[in-house]
Amino acid sequence: MMPKRTAKKGITPVLAVLLLLLITVTLTVLVYYWITSYFESIHTATTRETLRYGEGIHLDEYSTSVSGNTVTLTLYLRSKEEVKITHVYVKADDKVILSKSVSWTITNSVNAYTISFKYSGSIYEVILISKTGYKYAFIITVERG
């Protein structure tokens, strides 16, 4: 009498090799996309930081004068590189109280830039927008006497 063979279920060696190859290729593609997106984000962040610091604006000092409700701010600004400012906003009490288009060119020498508006507050946020879209904000305190 012949011994009875028990049926073992499993996959053939060819299918096992194909399955291992499929898993390996899938993991390789996933790692490749993860690494390339990681290095692209590092490159993009580095480029943005270089641009932002490349056209930084410095507020050396400021002066204020008040006549009634009219406030006049004079900002003394400079920059390492030439920066063109196209818009100025002034905010107080979480409201925009001045929105003005300007043609200021800020250079490496200190120059005075003056804005006037009517408001009775004492703390203002002056926001400058450059031609390239960068935002520069300064907090100005006005002494009312």
Contacts in CASP RR format, 6 or more apart in sequence:
PFRMAT RR
TARGET T0000
AUTHOR 0000-0000-0000
METHOD contacts of the structure
MODEL  1
MMPKRTAKKGITPVLAVLLLLLITVTLTVLVYYWITSYFESIHTATTRET
LRYGEGIHLDEYSTSVSGNTVTLTLYLRSKEEVKITHVYVKADDKVILSK
SVSWTITNSVNAYTISFKYSGSIYEVILISKTGYKYAFIITVERG
11 19 0 8 1.000
51 132 0 8 1.000
51 134 0 8 1.000
52 134 0 8 1.000
54 80 0 8 1.000
54 81 0 8 1.000
55 79 0 8 1.000
55 80 0 8 1.000
55 81 0 8 1.000
55 83 0 8 1.000
55 130 0 8 1.000
55 132 0 8 1.000
55 134 0 8 1.000
56 79 0 8 1.000
56 80 0 8 1.000
56 81 0 8 1.000
56 83 0 8 1.000
56 134 0 8 1.000
56 136 0 8 1.000
57 77 0 8 1.000
57 78 0 8 1.000
57 79 0 8 1.000
57 83 0 8 1.000
57 106 0 8 1.000
57 128 0 8 1.000
57 136 0 8 1.000
58 77 0 8 1.000
58 78 0 8 1.000
58 79 0 8 1.000
59 75 0 8 1.000
59 76 0 8 1.000
59 77 0 8 1.000
59 138 0 8 1.000
60 76 0 8 1.000
60 77 0 8 1.000
60 78 0 8 1.000
60 110 0 8 1.000
61 76 0 8 1.000
62 73 0 8 1.000
62 74 0 8 1.000
62 75 0 8 1.000
62 76 0 8 1.000
62 138 0 8 1.000
62 140 0 8 1.000
63 73 0 8 1.000
63 74 0 8 1.000
63 76 0 8 1.000
64 71 0 8 1.000
64 72 0 8 1.000
64 73 0 8 1.000
64 74 0 8 1.000
64 140 0 8 1.000
64 142 0 8 1.000
64 143 0 8 1.000
65 71 0 8 1.000
65 72 0 8 1.000
66 72 0 8 1.000
66 142 0 8 1.000
66 144 0 8 1.000
66 145 0 8 1.000
69 118 0 8 1.000
69 119 0 8 1.000
69 120 0 8 1.000
70 116 0 8 1.000
70 117 0 8 1.000
70 118 0 8 1.000
71 116 0 8 1.000
71 117 0 8 1.000
71 118 0 8 1.000
71 119 0 8 1.000
71 121 0 8 1.000
71 124 0 8 1.000
71 142 0 8 1.000
72 114 0 8 1.000
72 115 0 8 1.000
72 116 0 8 1.000
73 90 0 8 1.000
73 114 0 8 1.000
73 115 0 8 1.000
73 116 0 8 1.000
73 124 0 8 1.000
73 126 0 8 1.000
73 140 0 8 1.000
73 142 0 8 1.000
74 112 0 8 1.000
74 113 0 8 1.000
74 114 0 8 1.000
75 112 0 8 1.000
75 113 0 8 1.000
75 114 0 8 1.000
75 115 0 8 1.000
75 126 0 8 1.000
75 138 0 8 1.000
76 110 0 8 1.000
76 111 0 8 1.000
76 112 0 8 1.000
76 113 0 8 1.000
77 104 0 8 1.000
77 106 0 8 1.000
77 110 0 8 1.000
77 111 0 8 1.000
77 113 0 8 1.000
78 106 0 8 1.000
78 107 0 8 1.000
78 108 0 8 1.000
78 109 0 8 1.000
78 110 0 8 1.000
78 111 0 8 1.000
79 106 0 8 1.000
79 107 0 8 1.000
79 108 0 8 1.000
80 108 0 8 1.000
81 108 0 8 1.000
82 105 0 8 1.000
82 106 0 8 1.000
82 107 0 8 1.000
83 105 0 8 1.000
83 106 0 8 1.000
83 130 0 8 1.000
83 131 0 8 1.000
84 103 0 8 1.000
84 104 0 8 1.000
84 105 0 8 1.000
84 106 0 8 1.000
84 130 0 8 1.000
84 131 0 8 1.000
85 102 0 8 1.000
85 103 0 8 1.000
85 104 0 8 1.000
85 105 0 8 1.000
85 106 0 8 1.000
85 128 0 8 1.000
85 129 0 8 1.000
85 130 0 8 1.000
85 131 0 8 1.000
86 101 0 8 1.000
86 102 0 8 1.000
86 103 0 8 1.000
86 129 0 8 1.000
86 130 0 8 1.000
86 131 0 8 1.000
87 99 0 8 1.000
87 100 0 8 1.000
87 101 0 8 1.000
87 102 0 8 1.000
87 128 0 8 1.000
87 129 0 8 1.000
88 98 0 8 1.000
88 99 0 8 1.000
88 100 0 8 1.000
88 102 0 8 1.000
88 104 0 8 1.000
88 115 0 8 1.000
88 126 0 8 1.000
88 127 0 8 1.000
88 128 0 8 1.000
88 129 0 8 1.000
89 96 0 8 1.000
89 98 0 8 1.000
89 99 0 8 1.000
89 100 0 8 1.000
89 126 0 8 1.000
89 127 0 8 1.000
89 129 0 8 1.000
90 96 0 8 1.000
90 97 0 8 1.000
90 98 0 8 1.000
90 115 0 8 1.000
90 117 0 8 1.000
90 119 0 8 1.000
90 124 0 8 1.000
90 125 0 8 1.000
90 126 0 8 1.000
90 127 0 8 1.000
91 97 0 8 1.000
91 124 0 8 1.000
91 125 0 8 1.000
91 127 0 8 1.000
92 119 0 8 1.000
92 121 0 8 1.000
92 123 0 8 1.000
92 124 0 8 1.000
92 125 0 8 1.000
93 121 0 8 1.000
97 117 0 8 1.000
97 119 0 8 1.000
97 124 0 8 1.000
98 115 0 8 1.000
98 117 0 8 1.000
100 115 0 8 1.000
102 113 0 8 1.000
104 113 0 8 1.000
104 128 0 8 1.000
106 113 0 8 1.000
115 126 0 8 1.000
121 142 0 8 1.000
121 144 0 8 1.000
122 141 0 8 1.000
122 142 0 8 1.000
122 143 0 8 1.000
122 144 0 8 1.000
123 139 0 8 1.000
123 140 0 8 1.000
123 141 0 8 1.000
123 142 0 8 1.000
124 139 0 8 1.000
124 140 0 8 1.000
124 141 0 8 1.000
124 142 0 8 1.000
125 137 0 8 1.000
125 138 0 8 1.000
125 139 0 8 1.000
125 140 0 8 1.000
126 137 0 8 1.000
126 138 0 8 1.000
126 139 0 8 1.000
126 140 0 8 1.000
127 135 0 8 1.000
127 136 0 8 1.000
127 137 0 8 1.000
128 135 0 8 1.000
128 136 0 8 1.000
128 137 0 8 1.000
128 138 0 8 1.000
129 135 0 8 1.000
129 136 0 8 1.000
130 136 0 8 1.000
END
